Amino acid sequence: MASKKALNAKNLETLGAARLAEIMIEIAEGDAEAKRHLRLELAGAHSSSAATSEIRKRLSIIARSRSFVEWDKIGKLIKDLELQRSAIIRHVSKDDPAEAMELMWRFVALASSVFERSDDGSGQLIDVFHTAVDDLGELAVAANPEPEELADQVYNTLIKNDYGQYDYLISSMTTSLGDKGLNYLKKRIVTLSDEPVPKPDPGDREIVSWGSGGPGYADEYGERRRESTVNLALLEIADALGDVDGFIAQTSATARTVPAVAADIAGRLMEAGRLDEAWAAVDAVDKDKQGWIPFEWENMKIKVLVALGREEEAKQFQWAFFERSLNASHLRSYLKRLPDFDDMEAEEIALEHALHYSSVHQSLEFLMAWPSFDKAAELVVTRSVELDGTHYEILTHAADELMAKHPLASTLLRRALIDFALEKARSKRYKYAALHLQDCETLSRSIEDFGSFETHDNYQRRLMSEHRRKSMFWELVDA
């Protein structure tokens, strides 16, 4: 049962409204942020129009501000913005969705000026505006604006998408735009595509950056931004209209050989029932430059093969990619396609393959996740010299899981972690290395035969000989 002294809403209610109000005034004294919050809540409790007035004032202040926000103060700015965004939803949208929508447009319009004066390495700031874009979509459904007027608003916003803050605006507005609004917006975007940024005279060109290739000009950046805006908008509109050919038209021949793009196109063609074209799309990747292939492309190729009735090819493809990547999802899917009992034999073959896979760490990760602890232990014992303590997350997890039934394997994993910390003089890891050494001593009592490996006593003596000057580590061991 929770303590009556615990800090939670239910316990605070026992203080009574009057006392809580006094406490809030005390807390807000000298705290502008807290006062702002309280004023906004009071306005919202009074009426939606009062809340609207309070929100408008704050948005205007934020828009006029020119002070730079350093990275360590970005949290306060995010909190302020989030307070205004949530207040629009909580205090205005229910009574007046059209007013709430207008406020949210004002809110998202703050994005460029806010980004220009902020140092946000965390990426959290843009999440606030992405959430606001989602809110706009819901508010538009409630407010039901005229589709072409809404399309104009969307267009005027998109052309200022300098930081990617409006990347999802069209998809958010799809329901409210409808076919009429989407086709009107498409016309405006196509018109924009025909209006390249004017190039000034050579002597008047503004240099905005320098690189190995020489100066970067403002008009060049403007042209690239325009092309990007047009391309992304037409892709989203095509998706919203279910226009597969329109979507494909926005990708270059070179882009269609990129696995992720090929998978996107093939998926849309599949949904349209155009299976032969879906196969041509997914098979169009540049096979000489595959390198890292995303799972989405592999999965899409399998789906297309199955849809075409080429089940045997799908199985062979899945197995080939499992052999290359040790992707557990491919293996599970492959095994499901096999008849009873054949799957058991195939699983054994797969686990045996993992034992000899080129990367011992990727193999260990796969075997632990499958799970096959016996095979993982076998892997550790037979390939212990390949273990690298830099992969501490994989090794530590495996060492802990194998501790009960495979003490020798667990010991070898811990030794790899200890050796790395000491050989590389990673003092921050000494505490963990000392704990691993303690675990090794405990595990040694359960190991009947160390085989070709050093006993624990011999291992510790060697450590003391080779690393006797690392006093910090030995002090931690003694402790």
C-alpha positions in Angstrom: 0.0 0.0 0.0 1.4 3.4 -1.0 2.5 5.7 1.8 0.2 8.7 2.6 3.3 10.8 2.5 4.2 9.8 -1.1 4.1 12.7 -3.6 1.2 11.9 -5.8 -2.0 13.6 -6.9 -4.3 11.6 -4.5 -2.2 12.5 -1.5 -2.0 16.2 -2.5 -5.8 16.4 -2.7 -5.9 15.9 1.1 -4.3 19.3 1.5 -7.4 21.1 0.2 -7.7 23.6 -2.6 -6.9 26.6 -0.4 -3.6 25.2 0.9 -2.6 24.0 -2.6 -3.3 27.5 -4.0 -1.0 29.0 -1.4 1.7 26.5 -2.2 1.5 27.2 -5.9 1.8 30.9 -5.3 4.9 30.3 -3.2 6.4 28.0 -5.9 5.7 30.5 -8.7 7.3 33.4 -6.8 10.3 34.4 -8.8 9.7 31.7 -11.4 8.4 33.2 -14.7 7.9 29.7 -16.2 5.6 28.6 -13.4 3.7 31.9 -13.4 3.1 31.6 -17.1 1.8 28.1 -16.7 -0.6 29.1 -13.9 -1.9 32.1 -15.9 -2.6 29.9 -18.8 -4.4 27.3 -16.7 -6.5 30.1 -15.1 -7.4 31.5 -18.5 -8.4 28.1 -19.8 -10.6 27.5 -16.7 -12.3 30.8 -17.4 -13.1 30.4 -21.1 -11.5 29.2 -24.4 -11.4 32.9 -25.6 -9.4 33.8 -22.6 -7.0 30.9 -23.2 -6.8 32.0 -26.9 -5.7 35.5 -25.9 -3.1 34.2 -23.5 -1.7 31.8 -26.1 -1.6 34.5 -28.8 0.4 36.8 -26.5 2.9 34.1 -25.8 3.3 33.0 -29.4 3.9 36.7 -30.4 6.6 37.0 -27.7 8.4 33.8 -28.9 8.1 35.0 -32.5 9.8 38.4 -31.7 12.5 36.9 -29.6 16.0 37.1 -31.0 18.1 35.7 -28.1 20.1 32.6 -28.9 19.2 29.5 -27.0 22.3 27.4 -26.0 22.1 23.6 -26.0 21.8 23.4 -22.2 18.8 25.8 -22.2 17.0 24.0 -25.0 14.9 22.0 -22.5 13.2 25.2 -21.2 12.3 26.4 -24.7 10.9 23.0 -25.5 8.8 23.0 -22.3 7.5 26.5 -23.1 6.5 25.5 -26.7 5.0 22.3 -25.5 2.9 24.2 -23.0 1.4 26.4 -25.7 0.8 23.5 -28.1 -1.0 21.4 -25.5 -3.0 24.4 -24.3 -4.4 24.9 -27.8 -5.6 21.3 -27.8 -6.9 21.3 -24.2 -8.4 24.7 -23.8 -9.4 25.8 -27.3 -10.0 22.9 -29.7 -13.2 21.5 -28.0 -15.1 24.8 -28.1 -13.7 26.3 -31.3 -11.7 24.0 -33.5 -11.4 26.6 -36.3 -9.8 29.0 -33.8 -7.6 26.2 -32.5 -6.5 25.5 -36.0 -5.6 29.1 -36.7 -3.5 29.1 -33.4 -1.8 25.9 -34.4 -0.8 27.4 -37.8 0.7 30.3 -35.9 2.5 27.9 -33.7 4.1 25.9 -36.5 5.1 29.1 -38.2 7.5 29.7 -35.3 9.6 26.8 -36.4 12.1 28.6 -38.7 12.8 31.5 -36.4 13.2 29.1 -33.4 15.6 26.9 -35.2 17.7 29.8 -36.4 18.4 30.9 -32.9 18.7 27.5 -31.2 21.5 25.0 -30.7 19.5 21.7 -30.5 21.8 18.7 -31.0 19.3 16.4 -29.3 16.7 16.6 -32.1 14.0 17.0 -29.5 13.0 20.5 -30.7 11.8 19.3 -34.2 9.7 16.6 -32.5 7.6 19.4 -31.0 6.8 20.8 -34.4 6.2 17.3 -35.9 3.6 16.8 -33.1 2.0 20.1 -33.9 1.8 19.1 -37.6 -0.1 16.0 -36.5 -2.4 18.1 -34.3 -3.1 20.3 -37.4 -4.4 17.3 -39.2 -6.8 16.4 -36.4 -7.9 20.0 -36.0 -8.6 20.3 -39.8 -10.9 17.3 -39.6 -12.9 19.0 -36.8 -12.8 22.5 -38.4 -13.6 21.3 -41.9 -12.1 24.1 -43.9 -12.7 24.6 -47.6 -10.2 22.1 -49.4 -8.6 24.6 -51.8 -8.2 27.2 -49.0 -6.6 24.6 -46.9 -4.4 23.6 -49.8 -3.2 27.2 -50.2 -2.3 27.2 -46.5 -0.4 23.9 -46.8 1.4 25.2 -49.9 2.5 28.5 -48.2 3.8 26.5 -45.2 5.6 23.9 -47.2 7.7 26.4 -49.2 9.2 27.5 -45.9 10.2 24.0 -44.8 13.9 25.0 -44.2 14.5 22.5 -41.4 12.2 19.6 -42.3 9.7 20.7 -39.7 6.8 20.3 -42.2 7.9 17.0 -43.8 4.7 15.2 -42.8 2.2 18.1 -43.4 0.5 16.7 -46.5 0.0 13.2 -45.1 -1.4 14.9 -41.9 -3.9 16.9 -44.0 -4.8 14.2 -46.5 -8.3 13.5 -45.0 -9.3 17.2 -45.0 -7.8 18.0 -48.3 -9.6 15.2 -50.1 -9.1 14.6 -53.8 -10.1 18.2 -54.6 -7.6 19.8 -52.3 -4.8 17.4 -53.2 -5.2 17.9 -56.9 -5.3 21.7 -56.4 -2.2 21.5 -54.2 -0.5 19.3 -56.9 -1.1 22.0 -59.5 0.5 24.6 -57.3 3.5 22.4 -56.6 3.9 21.6 -60.3 3.8 25.4 -61.1 6.5 25.9 -58.5 8.6 23.2 -60.2 8.5 25.3 -63.4 9.7 28.4 -61.6 13.4 27.9 -60.8 15.1 30.3 -58.4 16.4 33.3 -60.5 20.2 33.3 -60.8 21.7 36.8 -60.1 24.6 38.3 -62.1 28.0 36.7 -61.3 29.1 39.8 -59.4 25.9 39.9 -57.3 25.8 36.2 -56.2 25.8 35.8 -52.4 28.3 33.3 -50.9 26.9 31.5 -47.9 29.5 28.7 -47.4 32.9 27.5 -48.4 33.9 23.9 -49.1 36.5 21.7 -50.9 34.6 22.4 -54.1 34.7 26.1 -53.7 32.0 28.6 -52.6 28.4 27.8 -52.0 26.0 30.3 -53.4 22.6 31.3 -51.9 20.8 30.9 -55.3 22.2 27.3 -55.6 20.9 26.4 -52.1 17.6 28.0 -52.9 17.3 25.9 -56.1 18.1 22.7 -54.3 15.6 23.5 -51.6 12.9 24.2 -54.2 13.6 20.9 -56.0 13.5 19.0 -52.7 10.2 20.7 -51.7 8.7 19.8 -55.0 9.9 16.2 -55.0 8.8 15.4 -51.5 5.4 17.1 -51.9 4.6 15.3 -55.2 5.6 12.0 -53.6 3.2 12.6 -50.7 0.4 13.8 -52.9 0.8 10.7 -55.2 0.6 8.5 -52.1 -2.4 10.3 -50.8 -4.2 10.0 -54.2 -3.2 6.3 -54.6 -1.3 7.4 -57.7 1.5 4.8 -58.0 2.7 6.1 -61.4 2.9 9.6 -60.0 5.0 8.3 -57.1 7.3 6.4 -59.4 7.7 9.5 -61.7 9.3 11.4 -58.8 12.2 8.9 -58.5 15.1 9.0 -60.9 16.3 5.9 -62.7 19.4 5.9 -60.5 17.3 6.2 -57.3 15.2 3.2 -58.4 18.3 1.0 -58.1 18.6 1.9 -54.4 17.2 -1.0 -52.3 15.0 1.2 -50.0 13.5 3.1 -52.9 13.0 -0.1 -54.9 11.1 -1.7 -51.9 8.9 1.4 -51.6 7.9 1.3 -55.3 7.4 -2.5 -55.3 5.1 -2.3 -52.2 2.9 0.3 -53.9 2.7 -1.7 -57.1 1.8 -4.8 -55.1 -1.0 -3.0 -53.4 -2.3 -2.0 -56.9 -2.2 -5.6 -58.0 0.6 -5.0 -60.5 2.7 -8.0 -59.5 4.9 -8.2 -62.6 5.8 -4.6 -62.3 6.4 -5.0 -58.6 8.9 -7.8 -59.4 10.7 -5.6 -62.0 10.9 -2.8 -59.4 12.3 -4.9 -56.5 14.7 -6.6 -58.8 16.0 -3.4 -60.2 18.6 -2.8 -57.5 22.2 -2.5 -58.5 23.4 -6.0 -57.6 27.0 -5.0 -58.1 26.8 -2.3 -55.4 24.5 -3.9 -52.8 26.7 -3.5 -49.8 24.4 -3.3 -46.8 20.9 -4.3 -47.9 18.0 -3.2 -45.7 15.7 -5.8 -44.3 12.7 -4.0 -45.8 14.0 -4.7 -49.3 14.8 -8.3 -48.6 11.3 -8.7 -47.0 9.6 -7.0 -50.0 11.4 -9.3 -52.5 10.2 -12.3 -50.6 6.6 -11.0 -50.5 6.6 -10.3 -54.3 8.0 -13.8 -55.0 5.3 -15.4 -52.8 2.6 -13.3 -54.4 3.8 -14.5 -57.8 3.6 -18.1 -56.7 7.4 -18.5 -56.7 7.5 -20.1 -53.3 10.7 -22.2 -53.8 12.6 -19.1 -55.0 11.3 -17.2 -51.9 12.7 -19.9 -49.6 16.1 -20.0 -51.4 16.4 -16.3 -51.2 15.5 -16.2 -47.5 18.0 -18.9 -46.7 20.7 -17.1 -48.7 20.2 -13.9 -46.9 20.1 -15.6 -43.5 23.4 -17.2 -44.3 24.8 -13.7 -45.2 23.3 -11.7 -42.3 22.2 -14.1 -39.6 18.8 -12.3 -39.6 16.6 -14.2 -37.2 13.4 -12.9 -38.8 14.4 -14.4 -42.1 15.3 -17.7 -40.5 11.9 -17.9 -38.6 10.0 -17.1 -41.8 12.0 -19.6 -43.7 11.4 -22.4 -41.2 7.6 -21.7 -41.2 7.6 -22.4 -45.0 9.1 -25.9 -44.5 7.1 -29.1 -43.8 7.0 -30.6 -40.3 10.3 -32.2 -39.2 12.1 -30.6 -42.1 12.1 -27.4 -40.1 13.9 -29.1 -37.2 16.7 -30.3 -39.5 17.0 -26.9 -41.2 17.2 -25.2 -37.8 20.1 -27.4 -36.8 21.9 -26.6 -40.1 21.3 -22.8 -39.4 22.7 -23.0 -35.9 25.7 -24.9 -37.1 26.2 -22.2 -39.8 26.1 -19.6 -37.1 29.0 -21.3 -35.3 31.3 -20.7 -38.3 29.9 -17.2 -39.2 32.6 -14.7 -40.0 31.8 -12.3 -37.1 31.9 -14.2 -33.8 30.1 -11.3 -32.1 27.2 -11.2 -34.6 27.0 -15.0 -34.2 27.0 -14.8 -30.4 24.3 -12.1 -30.5 22.1 -14.3 -32.8 22.6 -17.5 -30.8 21.7 -15.7 -27.5 18.6 -14.1 -29.1 17.4 -17.2 -30.9 18.0 -18.6 -28.1 20.4 -21.5 -28.3 22.6 -21.2 -25.2 24.3 -24.5 -25.8 25.5 -23.4 -29.2 26.4 -20.0 -27.8 28.6 -21.7 -25.2 30.2 -23.9 -27.8 30.9 -20.8 -29.9 32.6 -19.0 -27.0 34.8 -22.0 -26.1 35.9 -22.8 -29.7 36.4 -19.2 -30.8 37.4 -17.5 -27.6 40.6 -15.9 -29.1 38.3 -13.8 -31.4 36.3 -12.2 -28.6 36.8 -8.5 -28.3 35.9 -6.7 -25.1 34.9 -3.6 -27.0 31.5 -5.4 -27.6 30.8 -5.2 -23.9 27.0 -5.2 -24.2 26.9 -8.4 -26.2 29.6 -10.1 -24.1 28.2 -9.0 -20.7 24.7 -10.1 -21.6 25.9 -13.5 -22.8 28.2 -14.0 -19.7 25.2 -13.4 -17.4 22.8 -15.7 -19.3 25.4 -18.5 -19.6 26.5 -18.2 -16.0 24.3 -21.0 -14.5 24.7 -23.8 -17.0 27.9 -22.9 -18.9 30.4 -21.5 -16.3 33.4 -22.0 -18.6 31.9 -20.0 -21.4 30.7 -17.3 -19.0 34.3 -17.2 -17.6 35.9 -16.8 -21.0 33.5 -14.0 -21.9 34.4 -12.2 -18.6 38.1 -12.6 -19.3 37.7 -11.0 -22.7 36.1 -8.0 -20.9 38.8 -7.9 -18.2 41.6 -8.2 -20.7 40.3 -5.4 -22.9 39.9 -3.0 -19.9 43.4 -3.7 -18.7 45.3 -3.9 -22.0 43.7 -0.7 -23.2 44.0 1.0 -19.8 40.3 1.9 -19.8 40.1 3.1 -16.2 36.4 3.8 -16.4 35.9 0.0 -16.9 38.1 -1.1 -14.0 35.1 -1.3 -11.6 33.3 -3.6 -13.9 36.4 -5.6 -14.7 37.0 -6.1 -10.9 33.4 -7.4 -10.6 34.0 -9.8 -13.6 37.1 -11.1 -11.9 35.2 -11.7 -8.7 32.5 -13.6 -10.8 35.3 -15.6 -12.5 36.5 -16.8 -9.0 33.0 -17.8 -8.1 32.5 -19.6 -11.4 35.8 -21.5 -11.1 34.3 -23.6 -8.3 31.8 -25.0 -10.8 34.2 -25.8 -13.6 35.5 -29.3 -13.3 37.9 -29.1 -16.3 39.3 -25.9 -17.8 40.7 -28.0 -20.7 43.3 -26.0 -22.7 42.4 -22.8 -20.8 44.2 -21.3 -17.8 42.7 -22.1 -14.4 41.4 -19.1 -12.5 44.4 -19.0 -10.2 46.8 -19.1 -13.1 44.8 -16.4 -15.0 44.8 -14.1 -12.0 48.5 -14.6 -11.4 49.2 -13.7 -15.0 47.1 -10.5 -14.7 49.0 -9.5 -11.6 52.3 -10.0 -13.4 51.3 -8.2 -16.6 49.3 -5.4 -15.1 50.8 -5.0 -11.6 51.1 -1.2 -12.1 47.4 -0.7 -12.6 46.9 0.0 -8.9 43.4 1.5 -9.3 42.2 -1.9 -10.7 43.8 -4.0 -7.9 42.4 -1.7 -5.2 39.0 -2.3 -6.6 39.6 -6.0 -6.7 40.8 -6.0 -3.0 37.7 -3.9 -2.1 
